[in-house]
Amino acid sequence: MSGRGAVRDAVVLAALALWAVPFFWQALTSVKPDTALPAVERLLAAPPTLDHYRAVIQRSVMPAALANSLGVAALTTLGALGLGAPGAYALARLPVPGKRALLLSVVACTAFPQVTIVGPLFVLLRALDLRDTWAALVLADTSFALPLVLWLLAGFVREVPVAMEEAAQIDGASRLATLGRVVLPLMAPGIASAGLLVFLMSWNELLFAYTFTATEASRTVPVALALFPGVYEVPWGDIAAASMLASLPPILIVAGLQRWLVRGLTAGALRD
Amino acid sequence: MTARRLDDARVGRLLLAPALVALAVLAAWPGLWVLWLSLQRRIPVFGIERFVGPAHYAFLAADPRFWNALQVTLIFTFVSVALEFLLGLGVALALQGQRRGRRLAVALLLLPWALPSVVTGRMFEWLYHPSAGLLNVVLGGEAINWLGEPALALPALIVADVWRTMPFVALLCYARVLTIPSEIYEAARVDGAGALATVRDVTLPLLRRVLLIALLFRTLDALRAFDLMFVLTGGGPANTTETLTVYAYRSLFQTLQLGFGAAIGVVVGALVMFVAWGYLRAMAHEEEAAA
């Protein structure tokens, strides 16, 4: 029985690994020389090389794009958490007029298509003279990051036992002090989960980034990868290497912070 | 006590105000202004800016390209979500009995979901390459132009989308499956229920809610899908992969008709809101039935 169970476990893992083959194939392509790429059997046989990574790092816009993406995603995460965490606490615990309507409109905001608001945002950001800056992308990304943070964190606040807050208040702590000293520390894992989701969404975002950027000054990784130049033919090896660099933060998060990511991902759906 | 409540109300407004101001400026205002924009002819490069009323909507009603885009959007959404649903559920059920390598399994699932969709697009572009792509080689040396053939481009896009998002459905279902107490399965076994009957009568009913939520998220995302089309086909060949979102985007920023593009954007927004409303009603119904 245990032997059969082990075989079954292995089969499931193998099937999932097979599902991930497109990624592994791109990883393999990124370390194979250009001459080996036109035929699969040559690609498999060729010795590995770091030429593509060297080319991408030395002669493409990817390094600048990586810096832009890191900056925009980090600032979006900080901004959305900074605005969202206090708001989520108010929505979950304090008497706010029209709370139901507010929660509903927050949910509606998460569902709103980017393409619907991209036109007005474009006009707005142009009027503010913010085109081709990090600020434009941080503001635009906040439009979908903030509703998500409010929604997720309001749920996490509700998980904090009210008794703990009451105890602090009986000891004479004000609402704000309770929030800072009791609730926020207890919510730390939830904040980390929401932050990871926002970071990934901002890192992966294409539509706003493509619309509001024009040069290396603000082009993010997805834009740089979508526009990756090829002079006479498509540089598949370089594109594969650039793809791997673009995937690095998501891979690190999946490998190292899996628990928090899954928690954030499933929190909204499993809560009653 | 009342003083405390008053105080709480003030603190509540204070804490919520910054977030609400940000949302008002960055989401609510553009969401309302787009309605106004859609009633204007606005082509900045020619300095055109005038009120035309519902003319854009009237045009769309008779625009074959619009109806084609709507059809592509609905086919893409329906087929993608159906496949993700079936495969994701299957994966979750397969993982239910997993003893070893759970962390690895979840990591393998999270990977496609967490990658930027532009990376997914580039990966599949390479897999679909007519002469050097892995897919044609695996199929025995075919030379199929997956993304260039009008009949194949949309299915090829759907495959890439399912690859990327099936794990989302699988992970949500798997997380729910893990919370089912084992006593329920013990009871089913004592009652002599077979494996299939157990899945049908025990697991699936308990998964209904999470499946509905996963479906809601996935349907809304599929209706708004943009990145894969943008990278892989740009809406081509012959507009066979042009969804409403791609049509709206092309009108906004390629032909620079801000008003007309806004009108298509409004249609996408209305479609998404309508579908979300339908799902939420179904979920409320579900909860009433359960209560």
Interface residues (C-beta under 8 A of the other chain):
Chain A: G5 A6 R8 D9 A10 V12 L13 A15 L16 A17 W19 A20 P22 F23 W25 Q26 T29 L37 P38 A39 V40 L43 L83 G84 P86 G87 Y89 A90 L91 L94 P95 V96 P97 L102 S105 V106 A108 C109 A111 F112 P113 Q114 V115 T116 I117 V118 G119 P120 L121 F122 V123 L124 L139 A140 T142 S143 F144 L146 P147 L150 R175 L176 L179 L200 W203 N204 L206 L207 Y210 T211 V221 P222 L225 A226 F228 W236 I239 A240 S243 A246 S247 P250 I251 I253 V254 A255 Q258 L261 V262 L265 T266 G268 A269 L270
Chain B: R5 D7 D8 A9 V11 G12 R13 L15 L16 P18 A19 L20 A22 L23 L26 A27 A28 W29 P30 G31 W33 V34 L37 V91 A94 L95 G97 Q98 R99 R100 G101 R103 L104 A105 V106 A107 L108 L109 L110 L111 P112 A114 L115 P116 S117 V118 V119 T120 G121 R122 M123 F124 W126 L127 H129 S131 A132 L134 V137 W163 M166 F168 L171 L172 A175 R176 T179 V210 I213 A214 F217 L220 L223 R224 F226 D227 F230 V231 T245 A248 Y249 L252 F253 L258 G261 A262 G265 V266 V268 G269 V272 M273 A276
